[in-house]
Amino acid sequence: MTNEKINQPWWKQMWPWLLISGPAVAIMGCAITIWLAVNLYADQPLHDGVVKQGLKVEQAHK
């Protein structure tokens, strides 16, 4: 190794970026998952005549 390669600042070396990339990809995946859950799979409003008791959804008795 040359002295130039050893004395480079950390952002010009490969290893810090390689180590940062794993957690950065995980954070992006988590953000995408949260966005999908909130925007695409949010609870839909219940229609008239439907009663929700806990996780169970039934027709209301008339």
Rosetta blueprint (number, residue, H / E / L):
1 M L
2 T L
3 N H
4 E H
5 K H
6 I H
7 N L
8 Q L
9 P L
10 W H
11 W H
12 K H
13 Q L
14 M H
15 W H
16 P H
17 W H
18 L H
19 L H
20 I H
21 S H
22 G H
23 P H
24 A H
25 V H
26 A H
27 I H
28 M H
29 G H
30 C H
31 A H
32 I H
33 T H
34 I H
35 W H
36 L H
37 A H
38 V H
39 N H
40 L L
41 Y L
42 A L
43 D L
44 Q L
45 P L
46 L L
47 H L
48 D L
49 G L
50 V E
51 V E
52 K E
53 Q E
54 G L
55 L L
56 K E
57 V E
58 E E
59 Q E
60 A L
61 H L
62 K L
